[in-house]
Amino acid sequence: MINLTSHLAAFSLGALLDLLIGDPHSIPHPVSLIGALIHALDESFRAKAAEAPDRRQAEHRYGALLAVLVLLATGFSSLAIVLLFYRIGRIPGILVEAVMTCQILAARSLAAESGKVGDALEEGDLPKARTAVSMIVGRDTGNLDAAGVTRAAVETVAENTCDGVIAPLLYTALGGPVLGFCYKAVNTMDSMIGYRNDTYRYFGTAAARLDDVLNFLPARLSAWLLILSCPLLGKAYDIRGAVRIWRRDRKKHKSPNSAQTEAAMAGALGLRLAGPASYFGVPVEKPYLGDAKREIEPLDIKKANSLMFTAAFLCFLLCTAVLALFA
């Protein structure tokens, strides 16, 4: 039987597993299955929309249908797995819920993948660093210099502090793996079809708006957790700068959420982040976030991860305290 005490135990164990082992590459990840479903529906539904008399309206409709079907498939399959193992027994249920929770969280994986970028830069291997950063960012990386590669890695740590760590913690604490995986499904849909380009401008609208809604509160909480982490990490992290830059720059991006954590990170580290970038060969003008008080360096990737881990720990304490209060 599922109760809050069992959920608290599973949630805590899952967060610990993520910290210790992350996502082993040898084990298929559920998000890859969600991605495969999105890809299959994407190709099928866009082909049908292309044949409709009013293609724009059809793309809106089929894009919304894709989002509903992906969420239903994700939610029901997650719920079935959790209920099955809790029906077998409390211990099997807790263990399976903990593994699913670990798969939802991405703190260790984010640190590991961004750390590869830092290691390559410290070795002086720029091509290797470009390849490593291309695995974790959506922009073109082939022409980035060392500073650009470092900046891209720091930015993705900042943005994924919300998307990959804080928001999944909050939603999994609130609704277990079912809500946690539904959040991951929305996040995956947004990363695959939530683009404002000719292909997905209308088809990806539902996915993009869902992602904006689900990340609205977590993005702002993530920013404040990054800010509150500064004094816990020492003088290298500027809490006053984090607050000042967050207040000034948090609304500069078109997305209502992405600049929240990037602005806080930029202020905390005394860096200038964001700015113009290239996506799929198309230059995109973006405003800068933060002030360049110093030159960015590979060590800043480790500093960004330290902020991310500390913010995650504070969020974990908040979630477990609330769960324990009602358990």
N, C-alpha and C positions, 0 to 999 in steps of 0.2 A: 504493500500500500504506500502511495506517495503522500508524504506530509512535509511540513516545513522543516522539521528536524532532519529528515532524510535529504531534502533538497539542499539545506545548508551544508551538510556533510559532503554531498556530491559536488556542490559548487566550490567549496574550499579545496577539496582534493583535486578537482579539475584545474583550478587556477594554479595549484602547486605543480601539477604535471606539466602545464604549459611552461612554467618557469624553469623546470628541471630538464625536460626533454623536447619541448616544442612539438613540431610536426615531423616525425620521421619520414624521409622521402620514400622509403621502401613500402610505406603503407598508403594505399589509395585514399585520397582525401574526399570527404563528401561534397565539398565545394566544387571539385572537378566534375562530379556528377551533375550538380546544379548547373554548372557552366555548359555541360554537354546538352542538357535539356533546353537551356536558353538558346543555344546555337541551332539546335534542330527546329525549334519553334520559330526562331528568327527567320531562317531561310524559307520555311514553309509559308509563314504568314505574310512576309513581305512579297513573296511571289503572288499570293492571292490578292493582296492589296494593289499590286501593279495592274491587275486585270479589271479592277473596279472602275466604274464611270467617274466617281469622285475619289481620286487616289488619296488626296490629303485626308479626307474624312475616314477613308478605309484604313489608312495607316494609323490614325489615332485610335480607331476601334480595335484593330488587330493588336496594336501595341499594348492597349489596356487588357485585352484578353490574354495575351502572353503573360503579363504580370500576375493576373488572377490565377492562371493555371500553374505557374511556377510556385506561387505562394501556397496554393492548395496542395500540390504534390509534396512540397517541402514540409509543410506543417503536418499533414496526415502521416507521412512516412516517419517523421521524427517522433510524433505522438505514439504511433504503433510500436516503435522500437522501445521507447521508454516504458509504456504500459506492459509490454510483453515481459520485459525483464523484471519489473517490479511485481508482476504476477507470479513469477518464479520464486521471488523472495526479496527481502529488503536489501540484503547485501549485494546480490547480483544487480539489483536496480540501481543502487548507489554507485557501484563500480562502472556500469554502463553509462549512467548519466554523467559521471566524472570524466570518462573518456570523451563523450560527446562535447562536454563543456571545454575540455582541452582543445578539441578540434575547432571550436568556435573562436577561441582566443588566439592571438598571434603576436604576443609581446616578444617571446624568445625568437621566433622566426624573423620578425622585423629587425631585431637587433643583429641576428646572425647574417642576414642578407645585406643589410647596410654596412655591417662590419667588414664584409668581403671587399666592399668599395674602399673603405678606409685602409685596409691591409694592402690592397694593390697600389694605392696612392703612396703609402709609406715606402713601398718597394720601388717606387719610381716607374711603375709599369702602367702608363696611361691607357694603352689599348685594353689591357685587362680590366682596368677600373671602369672604362666606358662600357665594356661588355657586362660587368657586374651591375652597374647602375641601370643599364637598359632592362634588366630583369625586374626592377622594382618601380620604374617610372613609365609614364605614357609618352613622354616627349622624345624627340629624336636626340640621340646622344653621340652620333658619329663624329661630330665636329666640336664637341665640348672640350675646353681646356681643363686643366686640373681643378681650377677654381670652380668652373661650371659643373664639373662632375661632383665635387664636394657639396656645392650648393644644392644640386638636385637630390643628393642623398639626405641632406639635412631637412630639406623641404618634405620629402616623402616620409621621414620619421615623424615630423610635426603633424602632417595631415593624417597619417595612419595611427597616430596616438588616439585620435577619435575613432576612425573607421575600423581599425583592427584591434583596438584594445579597450578603450573606455566605453564606447557604445555597446560592443558585444558583452562586456562585463555587466553593464546596466540591464540590458534586455534579457540576458541569461539569468541574472539574479531575479528579475521580475517575473519571468515566465518559463524558466528552465530552458532546456535545449530546443524545445519547440519554438519559442519566441526568438531564442538566440539564432537558430538556423534560418528562421524567416527573415530576420534582420540581415544575415549574411546573403540570403537570396536576393534581397532588394539591393544590397551593396554590389553584388556581382552583376545583376542586371544593369545597374547604372554604369559600371565600368565597361560593360560590353556593348550596350546599345544606348546609353544616355548621352550621346554626343549631339552637339548642335551643328551638324554638318548636313550635306545634301541627302545622305543616306538615312540618317536617323532623326532628323529635325522634328518630324511628327510621330514617327513610329516609336521613338524612345521617350516621348514626353511623359507617359505614365510612370515609367521606371525612374526618370530623373526627378520628377516631383515627389514620388514616394520617398526617394533617398533624401531629398531636402527636408521633408517633414520628419522622418525618423531621426535625422541627425541634428535637427534644430536645437533641441535642449542638450544632447550629449556634446555637441561641438562647443557650446558655451561653457559647460561644466568642465570639459577637457582643458579649455584655455585657462580657466581659473585653477585647476589642479596643477597645470604646468607652472603657473605663477606662484602658487603656494609651495611648490617643490623647491623653488630657488633658495630660500633661506636654509633648507634642510641639506643642501649640497655644498654650501660654502660661498666664499667671496667671488668665485669665478662666474657665478650666476646672479644677474642683476634683477632683483624683484621690482625695483622702481622702474627700471627700463622696460621690463616685461609689461607692467601695468600701463605705462605711458604709451608704448607702441601698440598694445592691444586696443586701447581706447581710440587711438588715432587711425589705425590702419585696418581694423577688423572688418570693415565694410567695403574695402577697396576691390575685392574680387566680385565677379558677376554672381558666383555661387554665394548664397547667404551663409554658408557654413565653412568653406575651406580656408578662408583667411583668418578665422578665429584662432586656431592653434598655430598657424604659421606666423601670425603677428606676435603672439605671446612668445613663441620660440625665438623669433628674430630679436625681440627686445631683451629677452633673458640672456642671450649670447652676445649681444652687441653687434649683430650682423645685419646686412641688407640682403634679403631673400627675394625670391620671385623675379619679376621683370620679364622681358621678351623671351619667347621660347619658340621652338618649331615642333609641330605635330604632323606626322605623316607628310613631311616635306612642305607644310604650309606655315609660314611665319605667323605667330600670334602675339599681339601686343598685350602685355599684362603690366599692371602697375607694380612698382617695387614696394616691398614691405620692410620696415625697419630702417635704421641708419647704419651706415658702414663706419662704425667706430674703429674697426681694425680689419685687416685682411682675413678672409676665411681660410682655414687650414684643415687638413685631414683629421686632426684631433677633435674638431667640432662635431664630427659624426658620433664619436664616443660620448661627448658632452650631451648631444641631443638624445642619445639613448639613455643616458643617466637620468635626464629629465623625464623621459617617457616611462621608465621603470618606476621612478618615484611617484609620478602621477598615477600610474596603475596601482601601486601599493596603497595610496591614499583612497582611491576609488574602491579597491577591494575591502579596505577597512570600513568604509561607509556602507557598502552593500551588506557585508556580513553583520555589521552592527544592527542594521534595519531588520534583516532576516532573523537574527537572534532575538530581537525585541518582540517579534510576533510569533516566534516558534513555540 
